Amino acid sequence: MFIDPLDLWLQILGVSLFLLAYWVYRNFVKPADPGLNKAFAAGFVPLGVYILATGIWATAVWPFPGPYNILYSDSWPLLGVVFISLGVASWFNHIQKPVFYLYAGLSLPIFIYGVAIAYFHLTQEPEIAAALFMFVGLAGLLSPLLTMGKAGRGAAYLIIAILVVAAIIALFLGINSTFAHIPRWAKWSPWYGKVVVSG
């Protein structure tokens, strides 16, 4: 059965990337007090759990048409792993270089998926979708630079810019998808019949 949570995922991704950009700012440009990182952790961990759980579900059931299951279902839970890990590291204020190597490794497939979207002309807007994946992947690939002392500050500004652009793209695609998907599903009903909504 085709189920379409992609518009919601894209909007969540956009909000998450804005939050991540602010986290980078408050840790590597204008460092925050430890209490703020605990607040970040309180948001990152449940967000990561939701993303990981829905990503594992999608990987198991393949809710999208054809190759889109590879692009979206396989990449979405990786973001969940990153947010859970980042939340735990932030809670304990133990943000060290090795964890960014993990993020860089998890980001490489995302970047490659972006290249594949452009190569195979997938989605209705392949250039924009490819840019989204490639920007998200690039931000992760560059993340180890954050721990390079003074050079890390410059890298932080670059990563923040990349994340903000990716967030805007994700929200743009997610909002457009919402207005495209709602009328497309207007006459759909589950196997057990229609549910009448009154009021």
C-alpha positions as protocol buffer text, in pm:
chain_id: "A"
residue {
  index: 1
  type: MET
  ca { x: 0 y: 0 z: 0 }
}
residue {
  index: 2
  type: PHE
  ca { x: 136 y: 339 z: -99 }
}
residue {
  index: 3
  type: ILE
  ca { x: 158 y: 573 z: 198 }
}
residue {
  index: 4
  type: ASP
  ca { x: 296 y: 924 z: 161 }
}
residue {
  index: 5
  type: PRO
  ca { x: 459 y: 1078 z: 470 }
}
residue {
  index: 6
  type: LEU
  ca { x: 719 y: 1255 z: 258 }
}
residue {
  index: 7
  type: ASP
  ca { x: 571 y: 1605 z: 282 }
}
residue {
  index: 8
  type: LEU
  ca { x: 576 y: 1582 z: 662 }
}
residue {
  index: 9
  type: TRP
  ca { x: 930 y: 1444 z: 661 }
}
residue {
  index: 10
  type: LEU
  ca { x: 1053 y: 1729 z: 444 }
}
residue {
  index: 11
  type: GLN
  ca { x: 899 y: 1990 z: 671 }
}
residue {
  index: 12
  type: ILE
  ca { x: 1045 y: 1819 z: 978 }
}
residue {
  index: 13
  type: LEU
  ca { x: 1380 y: 1809 z: 799 }
}
residue {
  index: 14
  type: GLY
  ca { x: 1364 y: 2182 z: 731 }
}
residue {
  index: 15
  type: VAL
  ca { x: 1290 y: 2268 z: 1093 }
}
residue {
  index: 16
  type: SER
  ca { x: 1556 y: 2021 z: 1211 }
}
residue {
  index: 17
  type: LEU
  ca { x: 1822 y: 2175 z: 989 }
}
residue {
  index: 18
  type: PHE
  ca { x: 1744 y: 2524 z: 1121 }
}
residue {
  index: 19
  type: LEU
  ca { x: 1777 y: 2386 z: 1474 }
}
residue {
  index: 20
  type: LEU
  ca { x: 2104 y: 2217 z: 1382 }
}
residue {
  index: 21
  type: ALA
  ca { x: 2240 y: 2541 z: 1233 }
}
residue {
  index: 22
  type: TYR
  ca { x: 2161 y: 2722 z: 1557 }
}
residue {
  index: 23
  type: TRP
  ca { x: 2333 y: 2442 z: 1753 }
}
residue {
  index: 24
  type: VAL
  ca { x: 2648 y: 2490 z: 1544 }
}
residue {
  index: 25
  type: TYR
  ca { x: 2632 y: 2866 z: 1606 }
}
residue {
  index: 26
  type: ARG
  ca { x: 2595 y: 2830 z: 1982 }
}
residue {
  index: 27
  type: ASN
  ca { x: 2873 y: 2573 z: 2010 }
}
residue {
  index: 28
  type: PHE
  ca { x: 3136 y: 2691 z: 1762 }
}
residue {
  index: 29
  type: VAL
  ca { x: 3069 y: 3061 z: 1695 }
}
residue {
  index: 30
  type: LYS
  ca { x: 2918 y: 3195 z: 2016 }
}
residue {
  index: 31
  type: PRO
  ca { x: 2955 y: 2915 z: 2271 }
}
residue {
  index: 32
  type: ALA
  ca { x: 2660 y: 2864 z: 2502 }
}
residue {
  index: 33
  type: ASP
  ca { x: 2650 y: 2770 z: 2866 }
}
residue {
  index: 34
  type: PRO
  ca { x: 2612 y: 2396 z: 2934 }
}
residue {
  index: 35
  type: GLY
  ca { x: 2248 y: 2442 z: 3024 }
}
residue {
  index: 36
  type: LEU
  ca { x: 2160 y: 2541 z: 2669 }
}
residue {
  index: 37
  type: ASN
  ca { x: 2316 y: 2224 z: 2532 }
}
residue {
  index: 38
  type: LYS
  ca { x: 2095 y: 2023 z: 2766 }
}
residue {
  index: 39
  type: ALA
  ca { x: 1798 y: 2206 z: 2615 }
}
residue {
  index: 40
  type: PHE
  ca { x: 1923 y: 2114 z: 2267 }
}
residue {
  index: 41
  type: ALA
  ca { x: 1955 y: 1753 z: 2382 }
}
residue {
  index: 42
  type: ALA
  ca { x: 1596 y: 1752 z: 2506 }
}
residue {
  index: 43
  type: GLY
  ca { x: 1487 y: 1839 z: 2152 }
}
residue {
  index: 44
  type: PHE
  ca { x: 1740 y: 1636 z: 1953 }
}
residue {
  index: 45
  type: VAL
  ca { x: 1684 y: 1299 z: 2121 }
}
residue {
  index: 46
  type: PRO
  ca { x: 1303 y: 1268 z: 2079 }
}
residue {
  index: 47
  type: LEU
  ca { x: 1330 y: 1414 z: 1730 }
}
residue {
  index: 48
  type: GLY
  ca { x: 1597 y: 1158 z: 1647 }
}
residue {
  index: 49
  type: VAL
  ca { x: 1388 y: 874 z: 1791 }
}
residue {
  index: 50
  type: TYR
  ca { x: 1091 y: 973 z: 1575 }
}
residue {
  index: 51
  type: ILE
  ca { x: 1306 y: 1002 z: 1262 }
}
residue {
  index: 52
  type: LEU
  ca { x: 1484 y: 673 z: 1328 }
}
residue {
  index: 53
  type: ALA
  ca { x: 1160 y: 486 z: 1403 }
}
residue {
  index: 54
  type: THR
  ca { x: 977 y: 613 z: 1094 }
}
residue {
  index: 55
  type: GLY
  ca { x: 1287 y: 553 z: 885 }
}
residue {
  index: 56
  type: ILE
  ca { x: 1317 y: 191 z: 998 }
}
residue {
  index: 57
  type: TRP
  ca { x: 945 y: 145 z: 932 }
}
residue {
  index: 58
  type: ALA
  ca { x: 981 y: 285 z: 581 }
}
residue {
  index: 59
  type: THR
  ca { x: 1289 y: 74 z: 511 }
}
residue {
  index: 60
  type: ALA
  ca { x: 1089 y: -234 z: 608 }
}
residue {
  index: 61
  type: VAL
  ca { x: 762 y: -166 z: 424 }
}
residue {
  index: 62
  type: TRP
  ca { x: 877 y: 41 z: 122 }
}
residue {
  index: 63
  type: PRO
  ca { x: 586 y: 290 z: 121 }
}
residue {
  index: 64
  type: PHE
  ca { x: 707 y: 494 z: -177 }
}
residue {
  index: 65
  type: PRO
  ca { x: 702 y: 416 z: -549 }
}
residue {
  index: 66
  type: GLY
  ca { x: 1009 y: 232 z: -681 }
}
residue {
  index: 67
  type: PRO
  ca { x: 1351 y: 392 z: -633 }
}
residue {
  index: 68
  type: TYR
  ca { x: 1220 y: 660 z: -398 }
}
residue {
  index: 69
  type: ASN
  ca { x: 1227 y: 400 z: -123 }
}
residue {
  index: 70
  type: ILE
  ca { x: 1604 y: 381 z: -162 }
}
residue {
  index: 71
  type: LEU
  ca { x: 1647 y: 758 z: -163 }
}
residue {
  index: 72
  type: TYR
  ca { x: 1413 y: 849 z: 121 }
}
residue {
  index: 73
  type: SER
  ca { x: 1353 y: 538 z: 331 }
}
residue {
  index: 74
  type: ASP
  ca { x: 1720 y: 443 z: 352 }
}
residue {
  index: 75
  type: SER
  ca { x: 1855 y: 792 z: 416 }
}
residue {
  index: 76
  type: TRP
  ca { x: 1593 y: 916 z: 666 }
}
residue {
  index: 77
  type: PRO
  ca { x: 1693 y: 688 z: 959 }
}
residue {
  index: 78
  type: LEU
  ca { x: 2056 y: 801 z: 926 }
}
residue {
  index: 79
  type: LEU
  ca { x: 1943 y: 1149 z: 1029 }
}
residue {
  index: 80
  type: GLY
  ca { x: 1773 y: 993 z: 1330 }
}
residue {
  index: 81
  type: VAL
  ca { x: 2100 y: 831 z: 1435 }
}
residue {
  index: 82
  type: VAL
  ca { x: 2279 y: 1165 z: 1402 }
}
residue {
  index: 83
  type: PHE
  ca { x: 2024 y: 1352 z: 1613 }
}
residue {
  index: 84
  type: ILE
  ca { x: 2017 y: 1090 z: 1888 }
}
residue {
  index: 85
  type: SER
  ca { x: 2396 y: 1085 z: 1901 }
}
residue {
  index: 86
  type: LEU
  ca { x: 2419 y: 1464 z: 1894 }
}
residue {
  index: 87
  type: GLY
  ca { x: 2156 y: 1490 z: 2166 }
}
residue {
  index: 88
  type: VAL
  ca { x: 2342 y: 1253 z: 2396 }
}
residue {
  index: 89
  type: ALA
  ca { x: 2676 y: 1427 z: 2330 }
}
residue {
  index: 90
  type: SER
  ca { x: 2516 y: 1765 z: 2398 }
}
residue {
  index: 91
  type: TRP
  ca { x: 2355 y: 1647 z: 2722 }
}
residue {
  index: 92
  type: PHE
  ca { x: 2693 y: 1542 z: 2859 }
}
residue {
  index: 93
  type: ASN
  ca { x: 2878 y: 1833 z: 2692 }
}
residue {
  index: 94
  type: HIS
  ca { x: 3111 y: 1576 z: 2540 }
}
residue {
  index: 95
  type: ILE
  ca { x: 3135 y: 1700 z: 2182 }
}
residue {
  index: 96
  type: GLN
  ca { x: 3463 y: 1556 z: 2053 }
}
residue {
  index: 97
  type: LYS
  ca { x: 3621 y: 1511 z: 1711 }
}
residue {
  index: 98
  type: PRO
  ca { x: 3549 y: 1135 z: 1677 }
}
residue {
  index: 99
  type: VAL
  ca { x: 3172 y: 1194 z: 1683 }
}
residue {
  index: 100
  type: PHE
  ca { x: 3206 y: 1430 z: 1386 }
}
residue {
  index: 101
  type: TYR
  ca { x: 3391 y: 1160 z: 1193 }
}
residue {
  index: 102
  type: LEU
  ca { x: 3083 y: 945 z: 1251 }
}
residue {
  index: 103
  type: TYR
  ca { x: 2861 y: 1221 z: 1112 }
}
residue {
  index: 104
  type: ALA
  ca { x: 3089 y: 1261 z: 812 }
}
residue {
  index: 105
  type: GLY
  ca { x: 3070 y: 889 z: 741 }
}
residue {
  index: 106
  type: LEU
  ca { x: 2691 y: 885 z: 765 }
}
residue {
  index: 107
  type: SER
  ca { x: 2673 y: 1192 z: 540 }
}
residue {
  index: 108
  type: LEU
  ca { x: 2862 y: 1040 z: 248 }
}
residue {
  index: 109
  type: PRO
  ca { x: 2568 y: 821 z: 133 }
}
residue {
  index: 110
  type: ILE
  ca { x: 2338 y: 1124 z: 152 }
}
residue {
  index: 111
  type: PHE
  ca { x: 2567 y: 1322 z: -76 }
}
residue {
  index: 112
  type: ILE
  ca { x: 2586 y: 1027 z: -318 }
}
residue {
  index: 113
  type: TYR
  ca { x: 2206 y: 999 z: -320 }
}
residue {
  index: 114
  type: GLY
  ca { x: 2195 y: 1364 z: -422 }
}
residue {
  index: 115
  type: VAL
  ca { x: 2425 y: 1292 z: -715 }
}
residue {
  index: 116
  type: ALA
  ca { x: 2204 y: 995 z: -808 }
}
residue {
  index: 117
  type: ILE
  ca { x: 1890 y: 1210 z: -803 }
}
residue {
  index: 118
  type: ALA
  ca { x: 2049 y: 1449 z: -1051 }
}
residue {
  index: 119
  type: TYR
  ca { x: 2192 y: 1168 z: -1264 }
}
residue {
  index: 120
  type: PHE
  ca { x: 1865 y: 973 z: -1295 }
}
residue {
  index: 121
  type: HIS
  ca { x: 1642 y: 1285 z: -1296 }
}
residue {
  index: 122
  type: LEU
  ca { x: 1431 y: 1160 z: -1007 }
}
residue {
  index: 123
  type: THR
  ca { x: 1145 y: 1358 z: -849 }
}
residue {
  index: 124
  type: GLN
  ca { x: 949 y: 1631 z: -1026 }
}
residue {
  index: 125
  type: GLU
  ca { x: 1219 y: 1884 z: -935 }
}
residue {
  index: 126
  type: PRO
  ca { x: 1544 y: 1684 z: -962 }
}
residue {
  index: 127
  type: GLU
  ca { x: 1779 y: 1983 z: -945 }
}
residue {
  index: 128
  type: ILE
  ca { x: 1628 y: 2114 z: -622 }
}
residue {
  index: 129
  type: ALA
  ca { x: 1596 y: 1769 z: -463 }
}
residue {
  index: 130
  type: ALA
  ca { x: 1954 y: 1684 z: -559 }
}
residue {
  index: 131
  type: ALA
  ca { x: 2074 y: 2013 z: -410 }
}
residue {
  index: 132
  type: LEU
  ca { x: 1894 y: 1933 z: -83 }
}
residue {
  index: 133
  type: PHE
  ca { x: 2063 y: 1595 z: -47 }
}
residue {
  index: 134
  type: MET
  ca { x: 2401 y: 1727 z: -152 }
}
residue {
  index: 135
  type: PHE
  ca { x: 2387 y: 2025 z: 87 }
}
residue {
  index: 136
  type: VAL
  ca { x: 2287 y: 1805 z: 381 }
}
residue {
  index: 137
  type: GLY
  ca { x: 2560 y: 1557 z: 293 }
}
residue {
  index: 138
  type: LEU
  ca { x: 2818 y: 1831 z: 248 }
}
residue {
  index: 139
  type: ALA
  ca { x: 2740 y: 1984 z: 587 }
}
residue {
  index: 140
  type: GLY
  ca { x: 2804 y: 1647 z: 750 }
}
residue {
  index: 141
  type: LEU
  ca { x: 3119 y: 1582 z: 550 }
}
residue {
  index: 142
  type: LEU
  ca { x: 3260 y: 1917 z: 661 }
}
residue {
  index: 143
  type: SER
  ca { x: 3162 y: 1873 z: 1027 }
}
residue {
  index: 144
  type: PRO
  ca { x: 3504 y: 1743 z: 1147 }
}
residue {
  index: 145
  type: LEU
  ca { x: 3645 y: 2087 z: 1059 }
}
residue {
  index: 146
  type: LEU
  ca { x: 3446 y: 2232 z: 1349 }
}
residue {
  index: 147
  type: THR
  ca { x: 3701 y: 2097 z: 1595 }
}
residue {
  index: 148
  type: MET
  ca { x: 4004 y: 2263 z: 1429 }
}
residue {
  index: 149
  type: GLY
  ca { x: 4045 y: 2556 z: 1668 }
}
residue {
  index: 150
  type: LYS
  ca { x: 4033 y: 2899 z: 1502 }
}
residue {
  index: 151
  type: ALA
  ca { x: 3978 y: 2745 z: 1161 }
}
residue {
  index: 152
  type: GLY
  ca { x: 3672 y: 2574 z: 1306 }
}
residue {
  index: 153
  type: ARG
  ca { x: 3500 y: 2910 z: 1347 }
}
residue {
  index: 154
  type: GLY
  ca { x: 3521 y: 2977 z: 973 }
}
residue {
  index: 155
  type: ALA
  ca { x: 3403 y: 2624 z: 902 }
}
residue {
  index: 156
  type: ALA
  ca { x: 3112 y: 2684 z: 1139 }
}
residue {
  index: 157
  type: TYR
  ca { x: 2994 y: 2984 z: 940 }
}
residue {
  index: 158
  type: LEU
  ca { x: 3017 y: 2783 z: 617 }
}
residue {
  index: 159
  type: ILE
  ca { x: 2828 y: 2487 z: 763 }
}
residue {
  index: 160
  type: ILE
  ca { x: 2561 y: 2717 z: 907 }
}
residue {
  index: 161
  type: ALA
  ca { x: 2510 y: 2875 z: 565 }
}
residue {
  index: 162
  type: ILE
  ca { x: 2483 y: 2532 z: 400 }
}
residue {
  index: 163
  type: LEU
  ca { x: 2235 y: 2410 z: 662 }
}
residue {
  index: 164
  type: VAL
  ca { x: 2017 y: 2720 z: 631 }
}
residue {
  index: 165
  type: VAL
  ca { x: 2001 y: 2686 z: 251 }
}
residue {
  index: 166
  type: ALA
  ca { x: 1918 y: 2315 z: 285 }
}
residue {
  index: 167
  type: ALA
  ca { x: 1649 y: 2396 z: 545 }
}
residue {
  index: 168
  type: ILE
  ca { x: 1485 y: 2648 z: 311 }
}
residue {
  index: 169
  type: ILE
  ca { x: 1489 y: 2394 z: 26 }
}
residue {
  index: 170
  type: ALA
  ca { x: 1341 y: 2124 z: 249 }
}
residue {
  index: 171
  type: LEU
  ca { x: 1059 y: 2350 z: 368 }
}
residue {
  index: 172
  type: PHE
  ca { x: 991 y: 2465 z: 12 }
}
residue {
  index: 173
  type: LEU
  ca { x: 967 y: 2107 z: -114 }
}
residue {
  index: 174
  type: GLY
  ca { x: 768 y: 1992 z: 189 }
}
residue {
  index: 175
  type: ILE
  ca { x: 509 y: 2270 z: 168 }
}
residue {
  index: 176
  type: ASN
  ca { x: 472 y: 2222 z: -209 }
}
residue {
  index: 177
  type: SER
  ca { x: 429 y: 1848 z: -154 }
}
residue {
  index: 178
  type: THR
  ca { x: 158 y: 1904 z: 106 }
}
residue {
  index: 179
  type: PHE
  ca { x: -54 y: 2106 z: -136 }
}
residue {
  index: 180
  type: ALA
  ca { x: 7 y: 1850 z: -411 }
}
residue {
  index: 181
  type: HIS
  ca { x: -61 y: 1540 z: -201 }
}
residue {
  index: 182
  type: ILE
  ca { x: -380 y: 1646 z: -24 }
}
residue {
  index: 183
  type: PRO
  ca { x: -597 y: 1675 z: -340 }
}
residue {
  index: 184
  type: ARG
  ca { x: -431 y: 1365 z: -486 }
}
residue {
  index: 185
  type: TRP
  ca { x: -549 y: 1162 z: -187 }
}
residue {
  index: 186
  type: ALA
  ca { x: -893 y: 1325 z: -159 }
}
residue {
  index: 187
  type: LYS
  ca { x: -1084 y: 1014 z: -275 }
}
residue {
  index: 188
  type: TRP
  ca { x: -862 y: 751 z: -115 }
}
residue {
  index: 189
  type: SER
  ca { x: -996 y: 533 z: 165 }
}
residue {
  index: 190
  type: PRO
  ca { x: -834 y: 251 z: 367 }
}
residue {
  index: 191
  type: TRP
  ca { x: -921 y: -113 z: 314 }
}
residue {
  index: 192
  type: TYR
  ca { x: -1171 y: -107 z: 602 }
}
residue {
  index: 193
  type: GLY
  ca { x: -1379 y: 171 z: 442 }
}
residue {
  index: 194
  type: LYS
  ca { x: -1426 y: 542 z: 474 }
}
residue {
  index: 195
  type: VAL
  ca { x: -1436 y: 720 z: 806 }
}
residue {
  index: 196
  type: VAL
  ca { x: -1703 y: 990 z: 819 }
}
residue {
  index: 197
  type: VAL
  ca { x: -1580 y: 1316 z: 970 }
}
residue {
  index: 198
  type: SER
  ca { x: -1859 y: 1535 z: 1101 }
}
residue {
  index: 199
  type: GLY
  ca { x: -1850 y: 1904 z: 1195 }
}
